[in-house]
Amino acid sequence: MIPFQQGTPSPAKWVGQIPDYTEGEGTIVSGTAADKATKAAQAVVPGGINDRVVQLSGGEYEVHNISVNWPHHVFVSRDFKVLGYE
């Protein structure tokens, strides 16, 4: 995790498997699915604040991680296992 610093760009790197997606696509989800995706993301990449969970077209979830410069997106499978992050 890289803490957020105003004006500092996030590094251009990724870890693991990143689903084929375009930032901004998908459907915002809430409830149990969002809670499970957030819990999985925070277990692997602790320290950020998650402000939303988006379900992608392939069924995976993107957990949007704010307050840190990296990772900003944590990708979680349909069965709530972290696939990768960027």
PDB file of N, CA, C and O in Angstrom:
ATOM      1  N   MET A   1       0.832  -1.163   0.000  1.00  0.00           N
ATOM      2  CA  MET A   1       0.000   0.000   0.000  1.00  0.00           C
ATOM      3  C   MET A   1       0.885   1.237   0.000  1.00  0.00           C
ATOM      4  O   MET A   1       1.878   1.295   0.725  1.00  0.00           O
ATOM      5  N   ILE A   2       0.526   2.223  -0.812  1.00  0.00           N
ATOM      6  CA  ILE A   2       1.217   3.507  -0.842  1.00  0.00           C
ATOM      7  C   ILE A   2       0.249   4.566  -0.345  1.00  0.00           C
ATOM      8  O   ILE A   2      -0.762   4.814  -1.001  1.00  0.00           O
ATOM      9  N   PRO A   3       0.525   5.209   0.805  1.00  0.00           N
ATOM     10  CA  PRO A   3      -0.393   6.205   1.351  1.00  0.00           C
ATOM     11  C   PRO A   3      -0.641   7.347   0.372  1.00  0.00           C
ATOM     12  O   PRO A   3       0.216   7.669  -0.452  1.00  0.00           O
ATOM     13  N   PHE A   4      -1.809   7.948   0.470  1.00  0.00           N
ATOM     14  CA  PHE A   4      -2.182   9.053  -0.400  1.00  0.00           C
ATOM     15  C   PHE A   4      -1.424  10.310  -0.038  1.00  0.00           C
ATOM     16  O   PHE A   4      -1.320  10.679   1.132  1.00  0.00           O
ATOM     17  N   GLN A   5      -0.893  10.967  -1.065  1.00  0.00           N
ATOM     18  CA  GLN A   5      -0.281  12.278  -0.892  1.00  0.00           C
ATOM     19  C   GLN A   5      -0.775  13.151  -2.035  1.00  0.00           C
ATOM     20  O   GLN A   5      -0.607  12.806  -3.205  1.00  0.00           O
ATOM     21  N   GLN A   6      -1.386  14.286  -1.693  1.00  0.00           N
ATOM     22  CA  GLN A   6      -1.945  15.203  -2.682  1.00  0.00           C
ATOM     23  C   GLN A   6      -0.926  15.520  -3.770  1.00  0.00           C
ATOM     24  O   GLN A   6       0.209  15.897  -3.475  1.00  0.00           O
ATOM     25  N   GLY A   7      -1.332  15.365  -5.024  1.00  0.00           N
ATOM     26  CA  GLY A   7      -0.484  15.699  -6.156  1.00  0.00           C
ATOM     27  C   GLY A   7       0.490  14.618  -6.577  1.00  0.00           C
ATOM     28  O   GLY A   7       1.215  14.793  -7.556  1.00  0.00           O
ATOM     29  N   THR A   8       0.524  13.505  -5.861  1.00  0.00           N
ATOM     30  CA  THR A   8       1.428  12.413  -6.195  1.00  0.00           C
ATOM     31  C   THR A   8       0.671  11.370  -7.010  1.00  0.00           C
ATOM     32  O   THR A   8      -0.302  10.795  -6.522  1.00  0.00           O
ATOM     33  N   PRO A   9       1.104  11.119  -8.248  1.00  0.00           N
ATOM     34  CA  PRO A   9       0.376  10.131  -9.061  1.00  0.00           C
ATOM     35  C   PRO A   9       0.599   8.711  -8.543  1.00  0.00           C
ATOM     36  O   PRO A   9       1.621   8.401  -7.931  1.00  0.00           O
ATOM     37  N   SER A  10      -0.384   7.868  -8.810  1.00  0.00           N
ATOM     38  CA  SER A  10      -0.257   6.454  -8.461  1.00  0.00           C
ATOM     39  C   SER A  10       0.742   5.792  -9.386  1.00  0.00           C
ATOM     40  O   SER A  10       0.848   6.175 -10.551  1.00  0.00           O
ATOM     41  N   PRO A  11       1.479   4.803  -8.894  1.00  0.00           N
ATOM     42  CA  PRO A  11       2.398   4.092  -9.773  1.00  0.00           C
ATOM     43  C   PRO A  11       1.616   3.274 -10.805  1.00  0.00           C
ATOM     44  O   PRO A  11       0.517   2.793 -10.528  1.00  0.00           O
ATOM     45  N   ALA A  12       2.186   3.128 -11.967  1.00  0.00           N
ATOM     46  CA  ALA A  12       1.535   2.352 -13.033  1.00  0.00           C
ATOM     47  C   ALA A  12       1.999   0.909 -12.934  1.00  0.00           C
ATOM     48  O   ALA A  12       2.926   0.497 -13.632  1.00  0.00           O
ATOM     49  N   LYS A  13       1.347   0.138 -12.057  1.00  0.00           N
ATOM     50  CA  LYS A  13       1.681  -1.270 -11.950  1.00  0.00           C
ATOM     51  C   LYS A  13       0.478  -2.039 -11.442  1.00  0.00           C
ATOM     52  O   LYS A  13      -0.470  -1.466 -10.906  1.00  0.00           O
ATOM     53  N   TRP A  14       0.535  -3.330 -11.619  1.00  0.00           N
ATOM     54  CA  TRP A  14      -0.546  -4.196 -11.186  1.00  0.00           C
ATOM     55  C   TRP A  14       0.026  -5.474 -10.624  1.00  0.00           C
ATOM     56  O   TRP A  14       1.180  -5.821 -10.875  1.00  0.00           O
ATOM     57  N   VAL A  15      -0.799  -6.174  -9.858  1.00  0.00           N
ATOM     58  CA  VAL A  15      -0.424  -7.441  -9.244  1.00  0.00           C
ATOM     59  C   VAL A  15      -1.547  -8.425  -9.532  1.00  0.00           C
ATOM     60  O   VAL A  15      -2.722  -8.083  -9.404  1.00  0.00           O
ATOM     61  N   GLY A  16      -1.193  -9.646  -9.920  1.00  0.00           N
ATOM     62  CA  GLY A  16      -2.191 -10.687 -10.144  1.00  0.00           C
ATOM     63  C   GLY A  16      -2.931 -10.548 -11.454  1.00  0.00           C
ATOM     64  O   GLY A  16      -2.405 -10.016 -12.431  1.00  0.00           O
ATOM     65  N   GLN A  17      -4.159 -11.034 -11.461  1.00  0.00           N
ATOM     66  CA  GLN A  17      -4.978 -11.065 -12.668  1.00  0.00           C
ATOM     67  C   GLN A  17      -5.974  -9.903 -12.641  1.00  0.00           C
ATOM     68  O   GLN A  17      -6.733  -9.746 -11.684  1.00  0.00           O
ATOM     69  N   ILE A  18      -5.960  -9.098 -13.695  1.00  0.00           N
ATOM     70  CA  ILE A  18      -6.876  -7.969 -13.809  1.00  0.00           C
ATOM     71  C   ILE A  18      -7.904  -8.321 -14.878  1.00  0.00           C
ATOM     72  O   ILE A  18      -7.527  -8.574 -16.022  1.00  0.00           O
ATOM     73  N   PRO A  19      -9.197  -8.345 -14.537  1.00  0.00           N
ATOM     74  CA  PRO A  19     -10.218  -8.651 -15.544  1.00  0.00           C
ATOM     75  C   PRO A  19     -10.212  -7.621 -16.669  1.00  0.00           C
ATOM     76  O   PRO A  19      -9.745  -6.496 -16.490  1.00  0.00           O
ATOM     77  N   ASP A  20     -10.726  -8.010 -17.811  1.00  0.00           N
ATOM     78  CA  ASP A  20     -10.864  -7.096 -18.942  1.00  0.00           C
ATOM     79  C   ASP A  20     -12.023  -6.155 -18.622  1.00  0.00           C
ATOM     80  O   ASP A  20     -13.182  -6.570 -18.617  1.00  0.00           O
ATOM     81  N   TYR A  21     -11.712  -4.908 -18.359  1.00  0.00           N
ATOM     82  CA  TYR A  21     -12.748  -3.943 -18.001  1.00  0.00           C
ATOM     83  C   TYR A  21     -12.287  -2.553 -18.380  1.00  0.00           C
ATOM     84  O   TYR A  21     -11.103  -2.316 -18.620  1.00  0.00           O
ATOM     85  N   THR A  22     -13.235  -1.642 -18.429  1.00  0.00           N
ATOM     86  CA  THR A  22     -12.947  -0.234 -18.639  1.00  0.00           C
ATOM     87  C   THR A  22     -13.399   0.500 -17.388  1.00  0.00           C
ATOM     88  O   THR A  22     -14.521   0.307 -16.920  1.00  0.00           O
ATOM     89  N   GLU A  23     -12.538   1.332 -16.852  1.00  0.00           N
ATOM     90  CA  GLU A  23     -12.889   2.045 -15.629  1.00  0.00           C
ATOM     91  C   GLU A  23     -14.200   2.806 -15.835  1.00  0.00           C
ATOM     92  O   GLU A  23     -14.377   3.502 -16.835  1.00  0.00           O
ATOM     93  N   GLY A  24     -15.105   2.663 -14.881  1.00  0.00           N
ATOM     94  CA  GLY A  24     -16.405   3.324 -14.962  1.00  0.00           C
ATOM     95  C   GLY A  24     -17.524   2.410 -15.418  1.00  0.00           C
ATOM     96  O   GLY A  24     -18.696   2.772 -15.311  1.00  0.00           O
ATOM     97  N   GLU A  25     -17.184   1.216 -15.931  1.00  0.00           N
ATOM     98  CA  GLU A  25     -18.240   0.290 -16.340  1.00  0.00           C
ATOM     99  C   GLU A  25     -18.652  -0.586 -15.172  1.00  0.00           C
ATOM    100  O   GLU A  25     -17.959  -0.636 -14.155  1.00  0.00           O
ATOM    101  N   GLY A  26     -19.760  -1.267 -15.307  1.00  0.00           N
ATOM    102  CA  GLY A  26     -20.247  -2.168 -14.269  1.00  0.00           C
ATOM    103  C   GLY A  26     -21.405  -1.564 -13.504  1.00  0.00           C
ATOM    104  O   GLY A  26     -21.850  -0.450 -13.781  1.00  0.00           O
ATOM    105  N   THR A  27     -21.882  -2.330 -12.532  1.00  0.00           N
ATOM    106  CA  THR A  27     -23.040  -1.942 -11.742  1.00  0.00           C
ATOM    107  C   THR A  27     -22.647  -1.864 -10.277  1.00  0.00           C
ATOM    108  O   THR A  27     -22.091  -2.815  -9.727  1.00  0.00           O
ATOM    109  N   ILE A  28     -22.930  -0.744  -9.649  1.00  0.00           N
ATOM    110  CA  ILE A  28     -22.641  -0.599  -8.222  1.00  0.00           C
ATOM    111  C   ILE A  28     -23.543  -1.556  -7.449  1.00  0.00           C
ATOM    112  O   ILE A  28     -24.753  -1.601  -7.668  1.00  0.00           O
ATOM    113  N   VAL A  29     -22.935  -2.321  -6.542  1.00  0.00           N
ATOM    114  CA  VAL A  29     -23.686  -3.276  -5.732  1.00  0.00           C
ATOM    115  C   VAL A  29     -23.568  -2.896  -4.254  1.00  0.00           C
ATOM    116  O   VAL A  29     -22.660  -2.175  -3.842  1.00  0.00           O
ATOM    117  N   SER A  30     -24.517  -3.406  -3.481  1.00  0.00           N
ATOM    118  CA  SER A  30     -24.508  -3.180  -2.036  1.00  0.00           C
ATOM    119  C   SER A  30     -24.931  -4.475  -1.361  1.00  0.00           C
ATOM    120  O   SER A  30     -25.110  -5.498  -2.022  1.00  0.00           O
ATOM    121  N   GLY A  31     -25.086  -4.430  -0.061  1.00  0.00           N
ATOM    122  CA  GLY A  31     -25.546  -5.599   0.669  1.00  0.00           C
ATOM    123  C   GLY A  31     -24.468  -6.644   0.868  1.00  0.00           C
ATOM    124  O   GLY A  31     -23.282  -6.325   0.961  1.00  0.00           O
ATOM    125  N   THR A  32     -24.897  -7.903   0.933  1.00  0.00           N
ATOM    126  CA  THR A  32     -24.007  -9.014   1.255  1.00  0.00           C
ATOM    127  C   THR A  32     -22.862  -9.148   0.268  1.00  0.00           C
ATOM    128  O   THR A  32     -21.719  -9.349   0.678  1.00  0.00           O
ATOM    129  N   ALA A  33     -23.148  -9.040  -1.042  1.00  0.00           N
ATOM    130  CA  ALA A  33     -22.086  -9.183  -2.046  1.00  0.00           C
ATOM    131  C   ALA A  33     -21.021  -8.107  -1.863  1.00  0.00           C
ATOM    132  O   ALA A  33     -19.828  -8.407  -1.901  1.00  0.00           O
ATOM    133  N   ALA A  34     -21.435  -6.874  -1.666  1.00  0.00           N
ATOM    134  CA  ALA A  34     -20.481  -5.783  -1.472  1.00  0.00           C
ATOM    135  C   ALA A  34     -19.679  -5.976  -0.188  1.00  0.00           C
ATOM    136  O   ALA A  34     -18.474  -5.728  -0.158  1.00  0.00           O
ATOM    137  N   ASP A  35     -20.351  -6.419   0.864  1.00  0.00           N
ATOM    138  CA  ASP A  35     -19.659  -6.665   2.139  1.00  0.00           C
ATOM    139  C   ASP A  35     -18.599  -7.752   1.993  1.00  0.00           C
ATOM    140  O   ASP A  35     -17.484  -7.601   2.493  1.00  0.00           O
ATOM    141  N   LYS A  36     -18.936  -8.850   1.310  1.00  0.00           N
ATOM    142  CA  LYS A  36     -17.989  -9.956   1.129  1.00  0.00           C
ATOM    143  C   LYS A  36     -16.813  -9.541   0.250  1.00  0.00           C
ATOM    144  O   LYS A  36     -15.669  -9.890   0.540  1.00  0.00           O
ATOM    145  N   ALA A  37     -17.090  -8.793  -0.827  1.00  0.00           N
ATOM    146  CA  ALA A  37     -16.013  -8.335  -1.710  1.00  0.00           C
ATOM    147  C   ALA A  37     -15.079  -7.386  -0.965  1.00  0.00           C
ATOM    148  O   ALA A  37     -13.859  -7.479  -1.101  1.00  0.00           O
ATOM    149  N   THR A  38     -15.644  -6.479  -0.184  1.00  0.00           N
ATOM    150  CA  THR A  38     -14.843  -5.532   0.597  1.00  0.00           C
ATOM    151  C   THR A  38     -13.991  -6.257   1.630  1.00  0.00           C
ATOM    152  O   THR A  38     -12.813  -5.943   1.797  1.00  0.00           O
ATOM    153  N   LYS A  39     -14.577  -7.216   2.317  1.00  0.00           N
ATOM    154  CA  LYS A  39     -13.835  -7.983   3.324  1.00  0.00           C
ATOM    155  C   LYS A  39     -12.658  -8.722   2.689  1.00  0.00           C
ATOM    156  O   LYS A  39     -11.563  -8.744   3.249  1.00  0.00           O
ATOM    157  N   ALA A  40     -12.882  -9.325   1.523  1.00  0.00           N
ATOM    158  CA  ALA A  40     -11.807 -10.042   0.826  1.00  0.00           C
ATOM    159  C   ALA A  40     -10.702  -9.069   0.416  1.00  0.00           C
ATOM    160  O   ALA A  40      -9.519  -9.358   0.595  1.00  0.00           O
ATOM    161  N   ALA A  41     -11.089  -7.922  -0.131  1.00  0.00           N
ATOM    162  CA  ALA A  41     -10.102  -6.930  -0.577  1.00  0.00           C
ATOM    163  C   ALA A  41      -9.275  -6.415   0.595  1.00  0.00           C
ATOM    164  O   ALA A  41      -8.053  -6.308   0.493  1.00  0.00           O
ATOM    165  N   GLN A  42      -9.927  -6.098   1.697  1.00  0.00           N
ATOM    166  CA  GLN A  42      -9.211  -5.553   2.845  1.00  0.00           C
ATOM    167  C   GLN A  42      -8.316  -6.584   3.526  1.00  0.00           C
ATOM    168  O   GLN A  42      -7.331  -6.221   4.167  1.00  0.00           O
ATOM    169  N   ALA A  43      -8.652  -7.865   3.390  1.00  0.00           N
ATOM    170  CA  ALA A  43      -7.804  -8.911   3.973  1.00  0.00           C
ATOM    171  C   ALA A  43      -6.468  -9.011   3.246  1.00  0.00           C
ATOM    172  O   ALA A  43      -5.445  -9.322   3.856  1.00  0.00           O
ATOM    173  N   VAL A  44      -6.480  -8.746   1.935  1.00  0.00           N
ATOM    174  CA  VAL A  44      -5.264  -8.862   1.126  1.00  0.00           C
ATOM    175  C   VAL A  44      -4.538  -7.525   1.016  1.00  0.00           C
ATOM    176  O   VAL A  44      -3.307  -7.480   1.009  1.00  0.00           O
ATOM    177  N   VAL A  45      -5.303  -6.435   0.930  1.00  0.00           N
ATOM    178  CA  VAL A  45      -4.729  -5.096   0.774  1.00  0.00           C
ATOM    179  C   VAL A  45      -5.324  -4.194   1.859  1.00  0.00           C
ATOM    180  O   VAL A  45      -6.231  -3.410   1.580  1.00  0.00           O
ATOM    181  N   PRO A  46      -4.822  -4.298   3.092  1.00  0.00           N
ATOM    182  CA  PRO A  46      -5.384  -3.494   4.181  1.00  0.00           C
ATOM    183  C   PRO A  46      -4.938  -2.041   4.113  1.00  0.00           C
ATOM    184  O   PRO A  46      -3.942  -1.712   3.469  1.00  0.00           O
ATOM    185  N   GLY A  47      -5.685  -1.187   4.781  1.00  0.00           N
ATOM    186  CA  GLY A  47      -5.224   0.179   4.976  1.00  0.00           C
ATOM    187  C   GLY A  47      -5.971   1.249   4.220  1.00  0.00           C
ATOM    188  O   GLY A  47      -5.847   2.424   4.563  1.00  0.00           O
ATOM    189  N   GLY A  48      -6.737   0.904   3.212  1.00  0.00           N
ATOM    190  CA  GLY A  48      -7.480   1.918   2.476  1.00  0.00           C
ATOM    191  C   GLY A  48      -8.913   1.999   2.943  1.00  0.00           C
ATOM    192  O   GLY A  48      -9.349   1.229   3.799  1.00  0.00           O
ATOM    193  N   ILE A  49      -9.627   2.926   2.382  1.00  0.00           N
ATOM    194  CA  ILE A  49     -11.063   3.059   2.622  1.00  0.00           C
ATOM    195  C   ILE A  49     -11.750   2.691   1.317  1.00  0.00           C
ATOM    196  O   ILE A  49     -11.427   3.244   0.266  1.00  0.00           O
ATOM    197  N   ASN A  50     -12.689   1.768   1.378  1.00  0.00           N
ATOM    198  CA  ASN A  50     -13.401   1.322   0.189  1.00  0.00           C
ATOM    199  C   ASN A  50     -14.700   2.104   0.092  1.00  0.00           C
ATOM    200  O   ASN A  50     -15.538   2.035   0.991  1.00  0.00           O
ATOM    201  N   ASP A  51     -14.872   2.858  -1.009  1.00  0.00           N
ATOM    202  CA  ASP A  51     -16.060   3.696  -1.117  1.00  0.00           C
ATOM    203  C   ASP A  51     -17.161   3.105  -1.990  1.00  0.00           C
ATOM    204  O   ASP A  51     -18.300   3.569  -1.942  1.00  0.00           O
ATOM    205  N   ARG A  52     -16.836   2.084  -2.791  1.00  0.00           N
ATOM    206  CA  ARG A  52     -17.876   1.435  -3.584  1.00  0.00           C
ATOM    207  C   ARG A  52     -17.382   0.096  -4.094  1.00  0.00           C
ATOM    208  O   ARG A  52     -16.181  -0.161  -4.180  1.00  0.00           O
ATOM    209  N   VAL A  53     -18.353  -0.756  -4.432  1.00  0.00           N
ATOM    210  CA  VAL A  53     -18.072  -2.048  -5.048  1.00  0.00           C
ATOM    211  C   VAL A  53     -18.886  -2.111  -6.325  1.00  0.00           C
ATOM    212  O   VAL A  53     -20.087  -1.838  -6.324  1.00  0.00           O
ATOM    213  N   VAL A  54     -18.223  -2.473  -7.417  1.00  0.00           N
ATOM    214  CA  VAL A  54     -18.864  -2.540  -8.725  1.00  0.00           C
ATOM    215  C   VAL A  54     -18.784  -3.976  -9.232  1.00  0.00           C
ATOM    216  O   VAL A  54     -17.720  -4.594  -9.196  1.00  0.00           O
ATOM    217  N   GLN A  55     -19.918  -4.507  -9.707  1.00  0.00           N
ATOM    218  CA  GLN A  55     -19.891  -5.829 -10.336  1.00  0.00           C
ATOM    219  C   GLN A  55     -19.648  -5.640 -11.816  1.00  0.00           C
ATOM    220  O   GLN A  55     -20.369  -4.900 -12.484  1.00  0.00           O
ATOM    221  N   LEU A  56     -18.623  -6.316 -12.328  1.00  0.00           N
ATOM    222  CA  LEU A  56     -18.246  -6.223 -13.733  1.00  0.00           C
ATOM    223  C   LEU A  56     -19.062  -7.199 -14.575  1.00  0.00           C
ATOM    224  O   LEU A  56     -19.746  -8.070 -14.039  1.00  0.00           O
ATOM    225  N   SER A  57     -18.985  -7.051 -15.881  1.00  0.00           N
ATOM    226  CA  SER A  57     -19.800  -7.868 -16.787  1.00  0.00           C
ATOM    227  C   SER A  57     -19.491  -9.355 -16.689  1.00  0.00           C
ATOM    228  O   SER A  57     -20.364 -10.172 -16.980  1.00  0.00           O
ATOM    229  N   GLY A  58     -18.281  -9.735 -16.291  1.00  0.00           N
ATOM    230  CA  GLY A  58     -17.921 -11.141 -16.152  1.00  0.00           C
ATOM    231  C   GLY A  58     -18.295 -11.729 -14.796  1.00  0.00           C
ATOM    232  O   GLY A  58     -18.034 -12.905 -14.543  1.00  0.00           O
ATOM    233  N   GLY A  59     -18.903 -10.927 -13.921  1.00  0.00           N
ATOM    234  CA  GLY A  59     -19.310 -11.403 -12.610  1.00  0.00           C
ATOM    235  C   GLY A  59     -18.318 -11.078 -11.505  1.00  0.00           C
ATOM    236  O   GLY A  59     -18.633 -11.246 -10.327  1.00  0.00           O
ATOM    237  N   GLU A  60     -17.116 -10.613 -11.865  1.00  0.00           N
ATOM    238  CA  GLU A  60     -16.132 -10.238 -10.863  1.00  0.00           C
ATOM    239  C   GLU A  60     -16.541  -8.913 -10.226  1.00  0.00           C
ATOM    240  O   GLU A  60     -17.438  -8.222 -10.709  1.00  0.00           O
ATOM    241  N   TYR A  61     -15.869  -8.581  -9.142  1.00  0.00           N
ATOM    242  CA  TYR A  61     -16.125  -7.320  -8.459  1.00  0.00           C
ATOM    243  C   TYR A  61     -14.874  -6.456  -8.484  1.00  0.00           C
ATOM    244  O   TYR A  61     -13.751  -6.954  -8.400  1.00  0.00           O
ATOM    245  N   GLU A  62     -15.090  -5.156  -8.601  1.00  0.00           N
ATOM    246  CA  GLU A  62     -14.007  -4.191  -8.449  1.00  0.00           C
ATOM    247  C   GLU A  62     -14.309  -3.418  -7.180  1.00  0.00           C
ATOM    248  O   GLU A  62     -15.346  -2.763  -7.072  1.00  0.00           O
ATOM    249  N   VAL A  63     -13.398  -3.496  -6.217  1.00  0.00           N
ATOM    250  CA  VAL A  63     -13.537  -2.753  -4.968  1.00  0.00           C
ATOM    251  C   VAL A  63     -12.687  -1.503  -5.113  1.00  0.00           C
ATOM    252  O   VAL A  63     -11.470  -1.582  -5.278  1.00  0.00           O
ATOM    253  N   HIS A  64     -13.332  -0.361  -5.051  1.00  0.00           N
ATOM    254  CA  HIS A  64     -12.665   0.923  -5.269  1.00  0.00           C
ATOM    255  C   HIS A  64     -12.069   1.388  -3.950  1.00  0.00           C
ATOM    256  O   HIS A  64     -12.786   1.639  -2.982  1.00  0.00           O
ATOM    257  N   ASN A  65     -10.750   1.499  -3.928  1.00  0.00           N
ATOM    258  CA  ASN A  65      -9.973   1.755  -2.729  1.00  0.00           C
ATOM    259  C   ASN A  65      -9.485   3.206  -2.757  1.00  0.00           C
ATOM    260  O   ASN A  65      -8.634   3.560  -3.572  1.00  0.00           O
ATOM    261  N   ILE A  66     -10.020   4.038  -1.875  1.00  0.00           N
ATOM    262  CA  ILE A  66      -9.581   5.432  -1.834  1.00  0.00           C
ATOM    263  C   ILE A  66      -8.711   5.654  -0.609  1.00  0.00           C
ATOM    264  O   ILE A  66      -8.603   4.776   0.247  1.00  0.00           O
ATOM    265  N   SER A  67      -8.104   6.795  -0.525  1.00  0.00           N
ATOM    266  CA  SER A  67      -7.229   7.249   0.565  1.00  0.00           C
ATOM    267  C   SER A  67      -5.832   6.655   0.475  1.00  0.00           C
ATOM    268  O   SER A  67      -5.006   6.868   1.363  1.00  0.00           O
ATOM    269  N   VAL A  68      -5.564   5.912  -0.593  1.00  0.00           N
ATOM    270  CA  VAL A  68      -4.215   5.419  -0.864  1.00  0.00           C
ATOM    271  C   VAL A  68      -3.913   5.674  -2.340  1.00  0.00           C
ATOM    272  O   VAL A  68      -4.825   5.687  -3.166  1.00  0.00           O
ATOM    273  N   ASN A  69      -2.643   5.877  -2.672  1.00  0.00           N
ATOM    274  CA  ASN A  69      -2.279   6.060  -4.075  1.00  0.00           C
ATOM    275  C   ASN A  69      -2.208   4.734  -4.816  1.00  0.00           C
ATOM    276  O   ASN A  69      -2.391   4.698  -6.033  1.00  0.00           O
ATOM    277  N   TRP A  70      -1.948   3.655  -4.112  1.00  0.00           N
ATOM    278  CA  TRP A  70      -1.890   2.349  -4.760  1.00  0.00           C
ATOM    279  C   TRP A  70      -2.075   1.278  -3.716  1.00  0.00           C
ATOM    280  O   TRP A  70      -1.479   1.390  -2.646  1.00  0.00           O
ATOM    281  N   PRO A  71      -2.841   0.272  -3.947  1.00  0.00           N
ATOM    282  CA  PRO A  71      -3.667   0.020  -5.121  1.00  0.00           C
ATOM    283  C   PRO A  71      -5.002   0.768  -5.027  1.00  0.00           C
ATOM    284  O   PRO A  71      -5.543   0.980  -3.942  1.00  0.00           O
ATOM    285  N   HIS A  72      -5.506   1.153  -6.182  1.00  0.00           N
ATOM    286  CA  HIS A  72      -6.744   1.918  -6.255  1.00  0.00           C
ATOM    287  C   HIS A  72      -7.950   1.029  -6.578  1.00  0.00           C
ATOM    288  O   HIS A  72      -9.071   1.317  -6.159  1.00  0.00           O
ATOM    289  N   HIS A  73      -7.709  -0.046  -7.321  1.00  0.00           N
ATOM    290  CA  HIS A  73      -8.763  -1.000  -7.680  1.00  0.00           C
ATOM    291  C   HIS A  73      -8.329  -2.402  -7.253  1.00  0.00           C
ATOM    292  O   HIS A  73      -7.243  -2.859  -7.608  1.00  0.00           O
ATOM    293  N   VAL A  74      -9.181  -3.074  -6.492  1.00  0.00           N
ATOM    294  CA  VAL A  74      -8.917  -4.451  -6.077  1.00  0.00           C
ATOM    295  C   VAL A  74      -9.998  -5.308  -6.733  1.00  0.00           C
ATOM    296  O   VAL A  74     -11.191  -5.040  -6.588  1.00  0.00           O
ATOM    297  N   PHE A  75      -9.565  -6.343  -7.457  1.00  0.00           N
ATOM    298  CA  PHE A  75     -10.495  -7.190  -8.201  1.00  0.00           C
ATOM    299  C   PHE A  75     -10.714  -8.498  -7.455  1.00  0.00           C
ATOM    300  O   PHE A  75      -9.766  -9.177  -7.060  1.00  0.00           O
ATOM    301  N   VAL A  76     -11.997  -8.838  -7.273  1.00  0.00           N
ATOM    302  CA  VAL A  76     -12.403  -9.993  -6.484  1.00  0.00           C
ATOM    303  C   VAL A  76     -13.274 -10.882  -7.361  1.00  0.00           C
ATOM    304  O   VAL A  76     -14.126 -10.390  -8.101  1.00  0.00           O
ATOM    305  N   SER A  77     -13.059 -12.190  -7.277  1.00  0.00           N
ATOM    306  CA  SER A  77     -13.819 -13.139  -8.091  1.00  0.00           C
ATOM    307  C   SER A  77     -15.251 -13.275  -7.590  1.00  0.00           C
ATOM    308  O   SER A  77     -15.610 -12.750  -6.536  1.00  0.00           O
ATOM    309  N   ARG A  78     -16.054 -13.984  -8.362  1.00  0.00           N
ATOM    310  CA  ARG A  78     -17.448 -14.242  -7.983  1.00  0.00           C
ATOM    311  C   ARG A  78     -17.552 -14.984  -6.656  1.00  0.00           C
ATOM    312  O   ARG A  78     -18.537 -14.853  -5.929  1.00  0.00           O
ATOM    313  N   ASP A  79     -16.500 -15.778  -6.348  1.00  0.00           N
ATOM    314  CA  ASP A  79     -16.519 -16.510  -5.078  1.00  0.00           C
ATOM    315  C   ASP A  79     -15.670 -15.801  -4.005  1.00  0.00           C
ATOM    316  O   ASP A  79     -15.215 -16.416  -3.041  1.00  0.00           O
ATOM    317  N   PHE A  80     -15.475 -14.503  -4.205  1.00  0.00           N
ATOM    318  CA  PHE A  80     -14.907 -13.585  -3.203  1.00  0.00           C
ATOM    319  C   PHE A  80     -13.466 -13.909  -2.829  1.00  0.00           C
ATOM    320  O   PHE A  80     -13.094 -13.890  -1.656  1.00  0.00           O
ATOM    321  N   LYS A  81     -12.663 -14.205  -3.847  1.00  0.00           N
ATOM    322  CA  LYS A  81     -11.216 -14.365  -3.673  1.00  0.00           C
ATOM    323  C   LYS A  81     -10.540 -13.264  -4.493  1.00  0.00           C
ATOM    324  O   LYS A  81     -10.934 -13.010  -5.631  1.00  0.00           O
ATOM    325  N   VAL A  82      -9.535 -12.616  -3.926  1.00  0.00           N
ATOM    326  CA  VAL A  82      -8.860 -11.530  -4.628  1.00  0.00           C
ATOM    327  C   VAL A  82      -8.121 -12.097  -5.827  1.00  0.00           C
ATOM    328  O   VAL A  82      -7.349 -13.048  -5.707  1.00  0.00           O
ATOM    329  N   LEU A  83      -8.370 -11.493  -6.996  1.00  0.00           N
ATOM    330  CA  LEU A  83      -7.708 -11.885  -8.238  1.00  0.00           C
ATOM    331  C   LEU A  83      -6.448 -11.071  -8.465  1.00  0.00           C
ATOM    332  O   LEU A  83      -5.421 -11.604  -8.885  1.00  0.00           O
ATOM    333  N   GLY A  84      -6.529  -9.786  -8.189  1.00  0.00           N
ATOM    334  CA  GLY A  84      -5.395  -8.886  -8.423  1.00  0.00           C
ATOM    335  C   GLY A  84      -5.776  -7.470  -8.075  1.00  0.00           C
ATOM    336  O   GLY A  84      -6.903  -7.198  -7.660  1.00  0.00           O
ATOM    337  N   TYR A  85      -4.820  -6.562  -8.250  1.00  0.00           N
ATOM    338  CA  TYR A  85      -5.086  -5.165  -7.949  1.00  0.00           C
ATOM    339  C   TYR A  85      -4.148  -4.289  -8.753  1.00  0.00           C
ATOM    340  O   TYR A  85      -3.072  -4.701  -9.187  1.00  0.00           O
ATOM    341  N   GLU A  86      -4.616  -3.039  -8.932  1.00  0.00           N
ATOM    342  CA  GLU A  86      -3.822  -2.040  -9.667  1.00  0.00           C
ATOM    343  C   GLU A  86      -3.990  -0.692  -9.029  1.00  0.00           C
ATOM    344  O   GLU A  86      -3.407   0.288  -9.494  1.00  0.00           O
TER     345      GLU A  86
END
